[in-house]
Amino acid sequence: MSSDYEYSDDDADYYDEEMMDGTQDDLSMDSEDDMDMEFGGDDFKTSPNGKRKMYEVDYESLSQPAVEKLMAEEVEYVCNVCGLDDSAANLLLRHLNWNKERLVEKYMDNPTSLLVAAGISVPEPTAVPSTSRTRSTDNASASRRSSRGASRLLTSIGVSKAKSPVTSPTLSYHTPRSFKPKLNEPFVCPVCFDDSPQIRTLALECEHTFCSECWATYLVAKIRDEGELSVKCMAEGCAMACPDPFIRTLLVPSPRSPPGDPQQEIDHAKAWSHFQELQVRHYVASNKRLKFCPYPGCTNTVSCPSAADKSSLTTVVPTVSCGARGIGDQMTQSQPQQSGLGLAGKEHKFCFGCHIESDHKPVVCGVAKMWLRKCRDDSETANWIKSNTKECSQCQSTIEKNGGCNHMTCKKCKHEFCWVCMGPWSEHGTAWYSCNRYDEKAGVDARDAQSRSRASLERYLHYYNRWANHEQSAKLSLDLYVKTEKKMEDMQITSSLTWIEVQFMKKAVEEAERCRMTLKWTYAMAYYLAKGNEKDLFEDNQRDLEKAVEDLSELLEGPIEPENIPTLRQKVTDKTVYVQKRNEIVLEDTAKGFLEGRWRWNVAVDGFDDPADVVV
Amino acid sequence: MASIAARRLGKELKEIHSEGCPVGINLVKADDFETWWFTIEVMGESEYKGEVYTLQFRFDGQYPISSPAVQFVITDGRQAPIHPHVYSNGHICASILGNEWSPVLSVTAVCVTLQSMLASCKKKERPADNDRYVRHAPDNPKKTQFHYDDDTV
């Protein structure tokens, strides 16, 4: 039905931005600064301001009220530019997925059709579609007749005020008339057939009137069960959308109204707050610069303009945190001084660019994703089988040849065959122990292919084992943390150190865990880095960090002798500082490399130039 | 909630009893407010001339806010009509039973719509994906997300 009002994108081209300039700047300086939908990746390229590290992105954590404020700013902008009221602007923004540039463009082009398509205005009488096939038949039942009555009414009203709703929606909108019951005829709600004179009746501008109880039940069902962002009028085929104040009137009892059914009031209140949350979620989902915190039960949003574009994900690793900690009941919104490794203190850290892992610094999303896919894939197991075994040509059993001559006898089916050519042994005649049936060149190729496959497998395993090892170590850090706490207590008892003075152990454990996460991902990165000086330098940095972390871990795991505690403290503190420095170097240098486009891959990676020549 | 459904269905039933059903539609059984049965027949010239089908309506407590579950009965020797929008298990792909349902519609209005859906059919055939759908179809057709692709039939 709305297809008549669809615009092609070509219509947009002639639109001149200058048209907007004066108004835009005056009216919405703030919202422009915060919310510009069009964004390049430039922010990050400016030299980092004192605090922010090269490998960190600028982001801001927003609570639900803060997001609602941003939404209100957008609504206000549309109100000012188009001369609409709040609820109409809201419906329009929802209709166009909060793309206000497109909204203004479309509105300037043809306000009537846009308002009709968004369900804000009643279509012109001629545009009233014959909504149902049943209308053509004569056998309509009583309830059909009642809805026909409504549509006849609609037509007559449409004529009587044909000029008003479209040209100036602000004026005709919310006129008390449309919320007012019609008194001239006894009213029967077409949904519940209630005809008692006391019932409260409501209608949208389309004048399809129903009782308030049916409206409320309908709204609750649409919001709760179907998660509707824009609830249409109850009448068949009517495209009018319920504006927010209308929904609010029905679901939120006014302070003066007598108390109703408590359970129903709770349901209504829940539906209303769910409706508002749906709007916030829709707004966040429509805005590339915003993302919801993925932690369960968390309602915060993170704004990260520098990672809004997919293309920026080849230059930055947007690790962000919504500011809250903990999961479920233990969640706190503040950043407490004491950060733990346990669930209670777990920071809501996530990657703005992907869902694969909360923090995969220093490697970019695309490469991290490729690596994980490779690790999950069974193809590596298959590779091993391929390079080490063959199948019996008769019973398909997998056979590993671990020595001996080429004359094979399958243990299972007793089939005798040649390992080299896989043909039946009987055809070899007298050429025992050597196979001259195999074409020489093909034989060389086959051997080459097999050894290449074996070498690539070994190479993969080299990186994988180190990657998995660091992951495992990081997982064990929880145990190490508990052990360390115990040690810290011991130290307090056996030495004269105070609680504050033994904190160095905790710091060291946390630092070691952080570095192991970095190290883990450097192996994924190194696997895909093309051979060359850049890779050598990368691996030098990686080696230095790894050595430092292992030294620190050894110190942390070691036994504590009371007399050595001052030396241990000195050593651990020194190592922690050193490890931290090495970690910074790896992260900084990698991030810089991404910005400079210095890294070359040995495979094709999304968003990067194809590798010129693959050197593995 | 349930009271709205009961009141509304009671009123609809009363009207059916007093005014009768539209031509070609007859009430078979409506002993409660959960399940009703109707027979439906296409009057005049059509592909389905002389054929009588049985429709089953199932209502939940949310009726008429939520649509009834409507399907053709295919047990006890009865069959679903062969129609491009009717699956052999009796399920019907019609937008007014799904996303275009309006609380204003009634049981007889649905019957009349389905009657005209049959009447306008030019060629008796099953939906293209009938076998695949019927194999995996849920018991209640309301659980199916139909894709309404053709308004002409």
HADDOCK unambig.tbl for C-alpha pairs under 7 A between the chains (distance, minus, plus):
assign (segid A and resid 133 and name CA) (segid B and resid 113 and name CA) 6.32 0.50 0.50
assign (segid A and resid 134 and name CA) (segid B and resid 112 and name CA) 6.13 0.50 0.50
assign (segid A and resid 134 and name CA) (segid B and resid 113 and name CA) 5.24 0.50 0.50
assign (segid A and resid 139 and name CA) (segid B and resid 22 and name CA) 4.98 0.50 0.50
assign (segid A and resid 139 and name CA) (segid B and resid 23 and name CA) 6.91 0.50 0.50
assign (segid A and resid 140 and name CA) (segid B and resid 109 and name CA) 6.62 0.50 0.50
assign (segid A and resid 141 and name CA) (segid B and resid 108 and name CA) 6.40 0.50 0.50
assign (segid A and resid 141 and name CA) (segid B and resid 109 and name CA) 6.64 0.50 0.50
assign (segid A and resid 143 and name CA) (segid B and resid 106 and name CA) 6.48 0.50 0.50
assign (segid A and resid 144 and name CA) (segid B and resid 109 and name CA) 6.74 0.50 0.50
assign (segid A and resid 147 and name CA) (segid B and resid 104 and name CA) 6.88 0.50 0.50
assign (segid A and resid 190 and name CA) (segid B and resid 104 and name CA) 5.91 0.50 0.50
assign (segid A and resid 191 and name CA) (segid B and resid 64 and name CA) 6.69 0.50 0.50
assign (segid A and resid 191 and name CA) (segid B and resid 103 and name CA) 5.75 0.50 0.50
assign (segid A and resid 191 and name CA) (segid B and resid 104 and name CA) 5.44 0.50 0.50
assign (segid A and resid 192 and name CA) (segid B and resid 4 and name CA) 5.77 0.50 0.50
assign (segid A and resid 192 and name CA) (segid B and resid 7 and name CA) 6.74 0.50 0.50
assign (segid A and resid 192 and name CA) (segid B and resid 8 and name CA) 5.03 0.50 0.50
assign (segid A and resid 193 and name CA) (segid B and resid 8 and name CA) 6.05 0.50 0.50
assign (segid A and resid 218 and name CA) (segid B and resid 65 and name CA) 5.56 0.50 0.50
assign (segid A and resid 234 and name CA) (segid B and resid 102 and name CA) 5.74 0.50 0.50
assign (segid A and resid 234 and name CA) (segid B and resid 103 and name CA) 6.12 0.50 0.50
assign (segid A and resid 234 and name CA) (segid B and resid 104 and name CA) 6.96 0.50 0.50
assign (segid A and resid 235 and name CA) (segid B and resid 102 and name CA) 5.86 0.50 0.50
assign (segid A and resid 235 and name CA) (segid B and resid 104 and name CA) 5.81 0.50 0.50
assign (segid A and resid 236 and name CA) (segid B and resid 102 and name CA) 4.79 0.50 0.50
assign (segid A and resid 236 and name CA) (segid B and resid 104 and name CA) 6.34 0.50 0.50
